[in-house]
Amino acid sequence: MVPPEKRTRETGYKLIRTKTRLDKQIVDEKGYRIVTVERAVLEALKFITKIGERTAVKAAREALATRKTMETKLAKAAKELGLESVLAKHLEIILP
C-alpha cells in the first residue's frame, strides 16, 4: 500500500494506491511497519476486486474463526479508518 502520489518505474510488482490513512492501525516492530489483522482484513474487503472475492472472504473468515480478531475490533478499526461502509457491505458474508 502506498499513498496516491507514489509512482514507480518497476514492472515486477503492482502498487495498490490507497487513500486510507497510512498512520492508523499500523504497528512499528523491529524497524518494520506492519498492519494489524483488522486493517489487513478491512483492506482485503476494500480491494476485493483486485485480490479476488474468494481470497478476501476466506481471510476474513479465518481471522474470525481462529480468534485473531473479533467483530468488535473490526468495527472499531473500520470506524477509525473510515471503512464502515466496506465492512457493512460484506459483514453478512464473512460472519459464520
MOPAC internal coordinates of N, CA, C and O (Angstrom, degrees):
PM7 1SCF
backbone

  N    0.0000 0     0.00 0     0.00 0    0    0    0
  C    1.4374 1     0.00 0     0.00 0    1    0    0
  C    1.5242 1   108.71 1     0.00 0    2    1    0
  O    1.2310 1   121.82 1   -47.37 1    3    2    1
  N    1.2883 1   114.12 1   132.63 1    3    2    1
  C    1.4596 1   119.66 1   179.14 1    5    3    2
  C    1.5164 1   108.94 1  -136.70 1    6    5    3
  O    1.2310 1   120.17 1   -19.80 1    7    6    5
  N    1.3414 1   117.28 1   160.20 1    7    6    5
  C    1.4623 1   119.72 1   176.52 1    9    7    6
  C    1.5300 1   110.47 1   -65.10 1   10    9    7
  O    1.2310 1   120.02 1   -20.97 1   11   10    9
  N    1.3376 1   117.57 1   159.03 1   11   10    9
  C    1.4716 1   121.06 1  -177.26 1   13   11   10
  C    1.5243 1   114.37 1   -59.63 1   14   13   11
  O    1.2310 1   119.97 1   152.36 1   15   14   13
  N    1.3285 1   117.66 1   -27.64 1   15   14   13
  C    1.4663 1   119.57 1  -176.61 1   17   15   14
  C    1.5300 1   113.35 1   -84.45 1   18   17   15
  O    1.2310 1   119.46 1   173.37 1   19   18   17
  N    1.3211 1   118.64 1    -6.63 1   19   18   17
  C    1.4661 1   122.63 1  -178.25 1   21   19   18
  C    1.5252 1   110.62 1   -71.74 1   22   21   19
  O    1.2310 1   120.31 1   -48.15 1   23   22   21
  N    1.3292 1   117.01 1   131.85 1   23   22   21
  C    1.4595 1   123.18 1   178.49 1   25   23   22
  C    1.5247 1   109.14 1  -126.31 1   26   25   23
  O    1.2310 1   120.31 1   -24.81 1   27   26   25
  N    1.3251 1   117.01 1   155.19 1   27   26   25
  C    1.4512 1   121.88 1   178.04 1   29   27   26
  C    1.5214 1   109.72 1  -148.04 1   30   29   27
  O    1.2310 1   121.27 1   -23.70 1   31   30   29
  N    1.3084 1   115.17 1   156.30 1   31   30   29
  C    1.4647 1   120.43 1   176.19 1   33   31   30
  C    1.5149 1   111.09 1  -104.89 1   34   33   31
  O    1.2310 1   120.41 1   176.39 1   35   34   33
  N    1.3098 1   116.83 1    -3.61 1   35   34   33
  C    1.4559 1   121.37 1   179.42 1   37   35   34
  C    1.5199 1   109.88 1   -68.86 1   38   37   35
  O    1.2310 1   120.54 1   -42.41 1   39   38   37
  N    1.3253 1   116.57 1   137.59 1   39   38   37
  C    1.4644 1   120.12 1   178.25 1   41   39   38
  C    1.5222 1   111.58 1  -108.68 1   42   41   39
  O    1.2310 1   120.04 1   177.74 1   43   42   41
  N    1.3137 1   117.52 1    -2.26 1   43   42   41
  C    1.4551 1   121.30 1  -176.52 1   45   43   42
  C    1.5158 1   114.79 1   -75.87 1   46   45   43
  O    1.2310 1   120.03 1   163.79 1   47   46   45
  N    1.3173 1   117.55 1   -16.21 1   47   46   45
  C    1.4549 1   120.52 1   179.78 1   49   47   46
  C    1.5150 1   109.09 1  -145.91 1   50   49   47
  O    1.2310 1   121.18 1   -18.76 1   51   50   49
  N    1.3143 1   115.35 1   161.24 1   51   50   49
  C    1.4574 1   120.63 1  -178.42 1   53   51   50
  C    1.5253 1   109.08 1  -109.58 1   54   53   51
  O    1.2310 1   120.89 1   -52.09 1   55   54   53
  N    1.3162 1   115.91 1   127.91 1   55   54   53
  C    1.4590 1   120.56 1   176.41 1   57   55   54
  C    1.5167 1   109.50 1   -82.32 1   58   57   55
  O    1.2310 1   120.89 1   -37.84 1   59   58   57
  N    1.3049 1   115.90 1   142.16 1   59   58   57
  C    1.4590 1   120.91 1   171.30 1   61   59   58
  C    1.5184 1   105.73 1  -110.14 1   62   61   59
  O    1.2310 1   121.15 1   -67.06 1   63   62   61
  N    1.3061 1   115.40 1   112.94 1   63   62   61
  C    1.4660 1   120.27 1  -179.15 1   65   63   62
  C    1.5193 1   109.20 1   -86.97 1   66   65   63
  O    1.2310 1   120.74 1   -45.57 1   67   66   65
  N    1.3197 1   116.19 1   134.43 1   67   66   65
  C    1.4548 1   120.34 1  -177.65 1   69   67   66
  C    1.5214 1   110.53 1  -130.95 1   70   69   67
  O    1.2310 1   121.28 1   -33.24 1   71   70   69
  N    1.3111 1   115.15 1   146.76 1   71   70   69
  C    1.4583 1   120.38 1   174.40 1   73   71   70
  C    1.5276 1   110.72 1   -99.34 1   74   73   71
  O    1.2310 1   120.55 1   178.56 1   75   74   73
  N    1.3216 1   116.56 1    -1.44 1   75   74   73
  C    1.4560 1   121.58 1   175.35 1   77   75   74
  C    1.5260 1   108.11 1   -66.64 1   78   77   75
  O    1.2310 1   120.81 1   -41.39 1   79   78   77
  N    1.3149 1   116.05 1   138.61 1   79   78   77
  C    1.4685 1   120.59 1  -175.99 1   81   79   78
  C    1.5289 1   111.03 1   -56.59 1   82   81   79
  O    1.2310 1   121.10 1   -48.50 1   83   82   81
  N    1.3140 1   115.51 1   131.50 1   83   82   81
  C    1.4579 1   120.70 1  -178.06 1   85   83   82
  C    1.5260 1   113.04 1   -93.31 1   86   85   83
  O    1.2310 1   120.43 1  -167.02 1   87   86   85
  N    1.3419 1   116.79 1    12.98 1   87   86   85
  C    1.4611 1   120.04 1   177.01 1   89   87   86
  C    1.5281 1   111.86 1  -114.45 1   90   89   87
  O    1.2310 1   119.82 1  -176.88 1   91   90   89
  N    1.3080 1   117.95 1     3.12 1   91   90   89
  C    1.4681 1   122.04 1   179.84 1   93   91   90
  C    1.5241 1   109.98 1  -110.12 1   94   93   91
  O    1.2310 1   120.88 1   -35.90 1   95   94   93
  N    1.3282 1   115.92 1   144.10 1   95   94   93
  C    1.4610 1   123.05 1   176.72 1   97   95   94
  C    1.5328 1   111.92 1    58.85 1   98   97   95
  O    1.2310 1   120.49 1  -144.69 1   99   98   97
  N    1.3328 1   116.67 1    35.31 1   99   98   97
  C    1.4602 1   121.86 1   176.80 1  101   99   98
  C    1.5231 1   107.85 1  -126.67 1  102  101   99
  O    1.2310 1   120.68 1   -46.44 1  103  102  101
  N    1.3257 1   116.30 1   133.56 1  103  102  101
  C    1.4602 1   122.56 1  -177.25 1  105  103  102
  C    1.5294 1   108.65 1  -111.23 1  106  105  103
  O    1.2310 1   120.40 1   -47.14 1  107  106  105
  N    1.3335 1   116.84 1   132.86 1  107  106  105
  C    1.4660 1   121.08 1   173.61 1  109  107  106
  C    1.5201 1   107.99 1   -89.14 1  110  109  107
  O    1.2310 1   120.96 1   -59.22 1  111  110  109
  N    1.3347 1   115.76 1   120.78 1  111  110  109
  C    1.4523 1   119.39 1  -179.03 1  113  111  110
  C    1.5237 1   110.03 1  -140.22 1  114  113  111
  O    1.2310 1   120.70 1   -63.58 1  115  114  113
  N    1.3177 1   116.27 1   116.42 1  115  114  113
  C    1.4630 1   123.42 1   178.21 1  117  115  114
  C    1.5275 1   112.20 1    53.90 1  118  117  115
  O    1.2310 1   120.65 1  -138.82 1  119  118  117
  N    1.3163 1   116.37 1    41.18 1  119  118  117
  C    1.4569 1   120.50 1   176.93 1  121  119  118
  C    1.5144 1   115.14 1    85.72 1  122  121  119
  O    1.2310 1   119.99 1   178.98 1  123  122  121
  N    1.3317 1   117.62 1    -1.02 1  123  122  121
  C    1.4592 1   121.93 1   179.49 1  125  123  122
  C    1.5169 1   110.14 1  -112.79 1  126  125  123
  O    1.2310 1   120.56 1   -33.20 1  127  126  125
  N    1.3160 1   116.54 1   146.80 1  127  126  125
  C    1.4651 1   121.62 1   174.75 1  129  127  126
  C    1.5223 1   107.46 1   -99.70 1  130  129  127
  O    1.2310 1   120.63 1   -64.09 1  131  130  129
  N    1.3182 1   116.41 1   115.91 1  131  130  129
  C    1.4613 1   122.08 1  -175.49 1  133  131  130
  C    1.5210 1   108.59 1  -119.68 1  134  133  131
  O    1.2310 1   120.60 1   -46.14 1  135  134  133
  N    1.3315 1   116.46 1   133.86 1  135  134  133
  C    1.4634 1   119.67 1   178.79 1  137  135  134
  C    1.5195 1   109.48 1   -78.81 1  138  137  135
  O    1.2310 1   120.95 1   -25.61 1  139  138  137
  N    1.3229 1   115.80 1   154.39 1  139  138  137
  C    1.4570 1   120.93 1   176.88 1  141  139  138
  C    1.5253 1   109.56 1   -73.99 1  142  141  139
  O    1.2310 1   120.76 1   -15.38 1  143  142  141
  N    1.3140 1   116.15 1   164.62 1  143  142  141
  C    1.4638 1   121.14 1   178.18 1  145  143  142
  C    1.5234 1   110.10 1   -60.16 1  146  145  143
  O    1.2310 1   120.69 1   139.76 1  147  146  145
  N    1.3277 1   116.29 1   -40.24 1  147  146  145
  C    1.4637 1   120.24 1  -178.77 1  149  147  146
  C    1.5293 1   111.14 1   -62.04 1  150  149  147
  O    1.2310 1   120.71 1   135.04 1  151  150  149
  N    1.3321 1   116.24 1   -44.96 1  151  150  149
  C    1.4708 1   119.29 1   179.66 1  153  151  150
  C    1.5291 1   110.66 1   -65.45 1  154  153  151
  O    1.2310 1   120.42 1   139.99 1  155  154  153
  N    1.3237 1   116.80 1   -40.01 1  155  154  153
  C    1.4656 1   120.04 1   179.60 1  157  155  154
  C    1.5289 1   110.78 1   -61.19 1  158  157  155
  O    1.2310 1   120.45 1   136.68 1  159  158  157
  N    1.3260 1   116.75 1   -43.32 1  159  158  157
  C    1.4687 1   120.76 1   179.23 1  161  159  158
  C    1.5199 1   110.63 1   -65.17 1  162  161  159
  O    1.2310 1   120.27 1   134.00 1  163  162  161
  N    1.3233 1   117.09 1   -46.00 1  163  162  161
  C    1.4651 1   120.58 1  -178.92 1  165  163  162
  C    1.5255 1   112.00 1   -64.34 1  166  165  163
  O    1.2310 1   120.12 1   140.13 1  167  166  165
  N    1.3137 1   117.38 1   -39.87 1  167  166  165
  C    1.4634 1   119.22 1   178.85 1  169  167  166
  C    1.5219 1   111.36 1   -71.97 1  170  169  167
  O    1.2310 1   120.13 1   148.46 1  171  170  169
  N    1.3251 1   117.35 1   -31.54 1  171  170  169
  C    1.4677 1   119.18 1   173.98 1  173  171  170
  C    1.5227 1   110.08 1   -62.34 1  174  173  171
  O    1.2310 1   120.58 1   138.52 1  175  174  173
  N    1.3297 1   116.49 1   -41.48 1  175  174  173
  C    1.4639 1   119.89 1   178.01 1  177  175  174
  C    1.5266 1   111.17 1   -69.44 1  178  177  175
  O    1.2310 1   120.39 1   145.22 1  179  178  177
  N    1.3209 1   116.86 1   -34.78 1  179  178  177
  C    1.4649 1   120.15 1   179.11 1  181  179  178
  C    1.5286 1   110.90 1   -66.28 1  182  181  179
  O    1.2310 1   120.63 1   137.55 1  183  182  181
  N    1.3191 1   116.41 1   -42.45 1  183  182  181
  C    1.4646 1   121.36 1  -178.02 1  185  183  182
  C    1.5257 1   111.19 1  -100.40 1  186  185  183
  O    1.2310 1   120.72 1  -142.31 1  187  186  185
  N    1.3156 1   116.24 1    37.69 1  187  186  185
  C    1.4592 1   122.20 1  -176.04 1  189  187  186
  C    1.5274 1   112.09 1   -60.38 1  190  189  187
  O    1.2310 1   120.09 1   148.39 1  191  190  189
  N    1.3259 1   117.44 1   -31.61 1  191  190  189
  C    1.4645 1   119.55 1   179.58 1  193  191  190
  C    1.5226 1   111.70 1   -75.14 1  194  193  191
  O    1.2310 1   120.01 1   155.78 1  195  194  193
  N    1.3140 1   117.60 1   -24.22 1  195  194  193
  C    1.4652 1   120.79 1  -179.22 1  197  195  194
  C    1.5245 1   112.64 1   -86.25 1  198  197  195
  O    1.2310 1   119.99 1   143.78 1  199  198  197
  N    1.3344 1   117.63 1   -36.22 1  199  198  197
  C    1.4657 1   119.23 1  -177.12 1  201  199  198
  C    1.5219 1   113.03 1  -103.09 1  202  201  199
  O    1.2310 1   120.17 1   168.83 1  203  202  201
  N    1.3046 1   117.28 1   -11.17 1  203  202  201
  C    1.4553 1   120.80 1   178.41 1  205  203  202
  C    1.5142 1   112.08 1   103.70 1  206  205  203
  O    1.2310 1   121.21 1   -42.87 1  207  206  205
  N    1.3179 1   115.29 1   137.13 1  207  206  205
  C    1.4653 1   120.46 1  -177.67 1  209  207  206
  C    1.5166 1   111.51 1   -64.54 1  210  209  207
  O    1.2310 1   120.30 1   137.30 1  211  210  209
  N    1.3151 1   117.03 1   -42.70 1  211  210  209
  C    1.4632 1   120.86 1  -177.80 1  213  211  210
  C    1.5306 1   110.95 1   -61.29 1  214  213  211
  O    1.2310 1   120.24 1   136.78 1  215  214  213
  N    1.3182 1   117.15 1   -43.22 1  215  214  213
  C    1.4641 1   121.92 1  -179.40 1  217  215  214
  C    1.5242 1   111.26 1   -65.23 1  218  217  215
  O    1.2310 1   120.35 1   133.90 1  219  218  217
  N    1.3260 1   116.94 1   -46.10 1  219  218  217
  C    1.4644 1   121.32 1  -177.54 1  221  219  218
  C    1.5268 1   111.44 1   -65.31 1  222  221  219
  O    1.2310 1   120.43 1   134.58 1  223  222  221
  N    1.3183 1   116.79 1   -45.42 1  223  222  221
  C    1.4689 1   120.51 1  -179.00 1  225  223  222
  C    1.5229 1   110.35 1   -67.27 1  226  225  223
  O    1.2310 1   120.18 1   139.57 1  227  226  225
  N    1.3259 1   117.26 1   -40.43 1  227  226  225
  C    1.4641 1   120.41 1   178.99 1  229  227  226
  C    1.5256 1   110.81 1   -62.96 1  230  229  227
  O    1.2310 1   120.16 1   137.83 1  231  230  229
  N    1.3249 1   117.29 1   -42.17 1  231  230  229
  C    1.4656 1   120.85 1   178.92 1  233  231  230
  C    1.5218 1   110.93 1   -62.08 1  234  233  231
  O    1.2310 1   120.38 1   136.73 1  235  234  233
  N    1.3224 1   116.89 1   -43.27 1  235  234  233
  C    1.4636 1   120.90 1  -179.94 1  237  235  234
  C    1.5248 1   110.96 1   -65.40 1  238  237  235
  O    1.2310 1   120.51 1   133.51 1  239  238  237
  N    1.3205 1   116.64 1   -46.49 1  239  238  237
  C    1.4732 1   120.12 1  -179.91 1  241  239  238
  C    1.5239 1   111.52 1   -63.25 1  242  241  239
  O    1.2310 1   120.70 1   138.68 1  243  242  241
  N    1.3238 1   116.26 1   -41.32 1  243  242  241
  C    1.4593 1   120.34 1  -178.89 1  245  243  242
  C    1.5270 1   111.45 1   -66.31 1  246  245  243
  O    1.2310 1   120.27 1   139.92 1  247  246  245
  N    1.3175 1   117.08 1   -40.08 1  247  246  245
  C    1.4676 1   120.63 1   178.67 1  249  247  246
  C    1.5258 1   110.63 1   -63.17 1  250  249  247
  O    1.2310 1   120.37 1   140.81 1  251  250  249
  N    1.3264 1   116.89 1   -39.19 1  251  250  249
  C    1.4654 1   120.27 1   178.31 1  253  251  250
  C    1.5270 1   111.35 1   -73.01 1  254  253  251
  O    1.2310 1   120.02 1   139.51 1  255  254  253
  N    1.3231 1   117.57 1   -40.49 1  255  254  253
  C    1.4644 1   121.25 1  -177.10 1  257  255  254
  C    1.5270 1   112.10 1   -67.65 1  258  257  255
  O    1.2310 1   120.25 1   143.03 1  259  258  257
  N    1.3192 1   117.13 1   -36.97 1  259  258  257
  C    1.4629 1   120.39 1  -178.95 1  261  259  258
  C    1.5245 1   112.50 1   -88.97 1  262  261  259
  O    1.2310 1   120.79 1  -172.85 1  263  262  261
  N    1.3175 1   116.09 1     7.15 1  263  262  261
  C    1.4662 1   123.21 1   176.89 1  265  263  262
  C    1.5345 1   113.22 1    62.05 1  266  265  263
  O    1.2310 1   120.53 1  -150.85 1  267  266  265
  N    1.3227 1   116.59 1    29.15 1  267  266  265
  C    1.4636 1   119.76 1   174.32 1  269  267  266
  C    1.5184 1   110.22 1   -75.99 1  270  269  267
  O    1.2310 1   120.59 1   158.41 1  271  270  269
  N    1.3268 1   116.47 1   -21.59 1  271  270  269
  C    1.4544 1   122.34 1   175.16 1  273  271  270
  C    1.5229 1   108.53 1  -150.96 1  274  273  271
  O    1.2310 1   121.01 1    -9.85 1  275  274  273
  N    1.3256 1   115.67 1   170.15 1  275  274  273
  C    1.4627 1   121.47 1   178.39 1  277  275  274
  C    1.5222 1   108.67 1  -129.37 1  278  277  275
  O    1.2310 1   120.96 1   -14.31 1  279  278  277
  N    1.3316 1   115.77 1   165.69 1  279  278  277
  C    1.4629 1   120.48 1  -179.53 1  281  279  278
  C    1.5245 1   111.39 1   -60.02 1  282  281  279
  O    1.2310 1   120.59 1   141.93 1  283  282  281
  N    1.3276 1   116.47 1   -38.07 1  283  282  281
  C    1.4647 1   119.65 1  -178.91 1  285  283  282
  C    1.5277 1   111.61 1   -66.45 1  286  285  283
  O    1.2310 1   120.57 1   140.57 1  287  286  285
  N    1.3379 1   116.52 1   -39.43 1  287  286  285
  C    1.4617 1   119.89 1   177.62 1  289  287  286
  C    1.5263 1   110.79 1   -66.43 1  290  289  287
  O    1.2310 1   120.56 1   141.58 1  291  290  289
  N    1.3375 1   116.54 1   -38.42 1  291  290  289
  C    1.4665 1   120.05 1   177.20 1  293  291  290
  C    1.5196 1   110.72 1   -63.03 1  294  293  291
  O    1.2310 1   120.64 1   137.17 1  295  294  293
  N    1.3313 1   116.38 1   -42.83 1  295  294  293
  C    1.4635 1   120.42 1  -179.71 1  297  295  294
  C    1.5276 1   110.94 1   -64.64 1  298  297  295
  O    1.2310 1   120.48 1   138.08 1  299  298  297
  N    1.3260 1   116.70 1   -41.92 1  299  298  297
  C    1.4671 1   120.71 1   179.26 1  301  299  298
  C    1.5310 1   110.74 1   -64.29 1  302  301  299
  O    1.2310 1   120.36 1   136.49 1  303  302  301
  N    1.3278 1   116.91 1   -43.51 1  303  302  301
  C    1.4648 1   120.85 1   179.03 1  305  303  302
  C    1.5234 1   110.93 1   -66.38 1  306  305  303
  O    1.2310 1   120.31 1   141.88 1  307  306  305
  N    1.3257 1   117.01 1   -38.12 1  307  306  305
  C    1.4683 1   120.79 1   178.91 1  309  307  306
  C    1.5203 1   110.69 1   -63.02 1  310  309  307
  O    1.2310 1   120.84 1   139.79 1  311  310  309
  N    1.3230 1   116.01 1   -40.21 1  311  310  309
  C    1.4642 1   119.53 1   178.52 1  313  311  310
  C    1.5259 1   110.56 1   -66.40 1  314  313  311
  O    1.2310 1   120.61 1   137.69 1  315  314  313
  N    1.3239 1   116.44 1   -42.31 1  315  314  313
  C    1.4637 1   121.41 1  -179.17 1  317  315  314
  C    1.5340 1   111.80 1   -64.87 1  318  317  315
  O    1.2310 1   120.59 1   144.24 1  319  318  317
  N    1.3354 1   116.47 1   -35.76 1  319  318  317
  C    1.4621 1   121.11 1  -177.69 1  321  319  318
  C    1.5257 1   113.23 1   -92.47 1  322  321  319
  O    1.2310 1   120.43 1   172.63 1  323  322  321
  N    1.3270 1   116.79 1    -7.37 1  323  322  321
  C    1.4579 1   120.05 1  -178.14 1  325  323  322
  C    1.5166 1   112.83 1    76.21 1  326  325  323
  O    1.2310 1   120.46 1  -150.12 1  327  326  325
  N    1.3320 1   116.73 1    29.88 1  327  326  325
  C    1.4617 1   121.50 1  -178.08 1  329  327  326
  C    1.5291 1   112.13 1  -114.67 1  330  329  327
  O    1.2310 1   120.46 1  -149.29 1  331  330  329
  N    1.3329 1   116.73 1    30.71 1  331  330  329
  C    1.4617 1   119.83 1  -179.22 1  333  331  330
  C    1.5193 1   111.74 1   -61.06 1  334  333  331
  O    1.2310 1   120.19 1   140.90 1  335  334  333
  N    1.3244 1   117.25 1   -39.10 1  335  334  333
  C    1.4640 1   120.52 1  -177.89 1  337  335  334
  C    1.5257 1   111.01 1   -66.64 1  338  337  335
  O    1.2310 1   120.23 1   145.51 1  339  338  337
  N    1.3232 1   117.17 1   -34.49 1  339  338  337
  C    1.4651 1   121.02 1   178.34 1  341  339  338
  C    1.5229 1   109.69 1   -66.24 1  342  341  339
  O    1.2310 1   120.45 1   135.13 1  343  342  341
  N    1.3285 1   116.75 1   -44.87 1  343  342  341
  C    1.4618 1   120.70 1   179.83 1  345  343  342
  C    1.5177 1   110.81 1   -65.81 1  346  345  343
  O    1.2310 1   120.02 1   135.98 1  347  346  345
  N    1.3170 1   117.57 1   -44.02 1  347  346  345
  C    1.4674 1   120.88 1  -179.56 1  349  347  346
  C    1.5253 1   111.31 1   -61.90 1  350  349  347
  O    1.2310 1   120.69 1   142.23 1  351  350  349
  N    1.3061 1   116.28 1   -37.77 1  351  350  349
  C    1.4652 1   121.59 1  -178.06 1  353  351  350
  C    1.5300 1   111.73 1   -64.69 1  354  353  351
  O    1.2310 1   120.19 1   143.92 1  355  354  353
  N    1.3383 1   117.24 1   -36.08 1  355  354  353
  C    1.4621 1   121.20 1  -173.98 1  357  355  354
  C    1.5254 1   113.72 1  -109.54 1  358  357  355
  O    1.2310 1   119.60 1  -175.85 1  359  358  357
  N    1.3169 1   118.38 1     4.15 1  359  358  357
  C    1.4662 1   121.22 1  -173.86 1  361  359  358
  C    1.5263 1   112.57 1   -62.76 1  362  361  359
  O    1.2310 1   119.94 1   137.42 1  363  362  361
  N    1.3195 1   117.73 1   -42.58 1  363  362  361
  C    1.4688 1   120.31 1  -179.14 1  365  363  362
  C    1.5221 1   111.86 1   -63.76 1  366  365  363
  O    1.2310 1   120.60 1   147.46 1  367  366  365
  N    1.3158 1   116.46 1   -32.54 1  367  366  365
  C    1.4638 1   120.48 1  -177.90 1  369  367  366
  C    1.5221 1   111.28 1   -72.43 1  370  369  367
  O    1.2310 1   120.39 1   140.05 1  371  370  369
  N    1.3352 1   116.85 1   -39.95 1  371  370  369
  C    1.4641 1   119.12 1  -172.23 1  373  371  370
  C    1.5237 1   114.13 1   -86.05 1  374  373  371
  O    1.2310 1   119.95 1   157.67 1  375  374  373
  N    1.3189 1   117.71 1   -22.33 1  375  374  373
  C    1.4647 1   118.80 1  -179.50 1  377  375  374
  C    1.5224 1   110.35 1   -75.38 1  378  377  375
  O    1.2310 1   120.70 1   -44.93 1  379  378  377
  N    1.3460 1   116.27 1   135.07 1  379  378  377
  C    1.4807 1   119.56 1  -179.11 1  381  379  378
  C    1.5114 1   112.84 1   -72.00 1  382  381  379
  O    1.2310 1   120.10 1   180.00 1  383  382  381

